[in-house]
Amino acid sequence: MKLSADLAMKERTLEGFGARLSAIRQSRGKTQAELAEAVGVSRRVIAYYEQDEAQPPGAMLVDLAKALRVSADQLLGLKAPKETTSPRTARLIKRLEKVAQLPPTDQRVVFKLVDGLLRSNGHS
């Protein structure tokens, strides 16, 4: 009896976990490879857990939540994610964070270029 209960628990998954993991990852502007590196696994492992048939063990769930800056409850679908950002916006934010790490003179060059493009397209 105990053996069948253990097998049932191993086969049990939370509905929508994979889609939720994928959506949160994308909203944070991370690729599967970047998330995998942050968690210390291969990209294939992340792809596997983004399928609805699979879920990570508890310890990895904690690592995923930390890497994505969400709670484990949000990853499990017990709470809604606090912020939702489109993948495109997340990628732009990620790039701006990299620009912020440049020396001030290089930052000014980047922003002059962006400002010039915005003006030339009628976005003052």
C-alpha positions, 0 to 999 in steps of 0.5 A: 500500500505504501509503495503505491501511495509513493508512486502516486505522489511521484506521478502527481503534478500541478496543472499548468506548472510548465506553462507558468514557469515558461511565462515567468521566465519569459517575463523576466527576459531570461532564456532557458539557457540563462535560467539553467545557468542561474540554477546550475542545470542544463538548458534541457532540464529547464525545457523538460520542466516547462512541459506540463508533465514534469515538475522539479524537486523541492530544492530546485523549486527554491532555486528557480524561484530565487533565480526568477525573483518570485516566490515558490507559491507564485511558481506553484500557482498558489499566488499570482505573480506580482508583476507581469512584463511582456517578454519584449519589455523584459529584454529591453529592461535587461539591455538597459541594465547592461547600459547602466553598467557602462562608463558614463561617457558610453551611457551618454552616447547610447542615450543620444542615439536613442533620443535621436532615433525617437525624435526622427520617428516623431516620439519626443 
